[in-house]
């Protein structure tokens, strides 16, 4: 992780993008305080497949019945 101030980041933006493309995370700071993070976009997110957890959850027929401790 590398920290650059605003002026440096504007001056060397293409260099910062090259570092990000190589997998590095870059932090942009204003007056020494971090304000933004530039990180690579990860493309290896797998697609969602509906129904993978089918049968793993069961809901009781009386799930919405009043609880005994709350009966007045």
N, C-alpha and C positions, 0 to 999 in steps of 0.2 A: 504494500500500500504506500503510495507516494502522495504527499500533500503539496499543492501549488496554490499560490495566492491568485487573486483575480487577474491582476495585470499579467503575470507569467502565463496563466492559462489562456488568455486571449492571444498573447504573442506566440505561444507554442502549441496551439490547439491541434494541429495536424500531428505533431509529435505525440501528444497525449493520446490521441485516437489510435495511433500505432501501438502504443503501450497497452491500451485496452484490448486491441485486437490480438495481442500476444498473451492475453489472459490476466493482465494486471488490473488492479482496481486503483482508480485515481480519485483523490479527494480535493475539492476546490474549497479554499478558505477565504474569508473576508476578515481583515484585521486579526488574523491568526486563529479565527474560530471557524471550524468546518461548517459549510453550508450546503454542499452538494457532493454527490458521489457519482462517478462515471464507472460503470462496470459492464463487462461483456454480456450480451444477450445469449442465454443458453437455449440452443435449439433441440436439445435431447429430451425434451418433455414428451412423455408418451401420451398417446391419444387415450381419452377416456372410453371405457367399454361399458355400456349399460348392462346391469344385471350380474356383475361379478359377485356381489354380496347377497344374492338371492337365497333366501332360506336361513340366513344368519341372524335375522331379527324377527322376533315374534311379539305381537301386541295382544295382550289379554283382552277378551271380550268386554270386560268391565273396567277398562283403563280410565274411563272418564266418570266412573261412579264416585260419589262423595266419599271422602275418607272419614273413618269412624271418629277420629280425634277432633274433627271439625264439626261434628253434629252438635246442635244446640239443644 
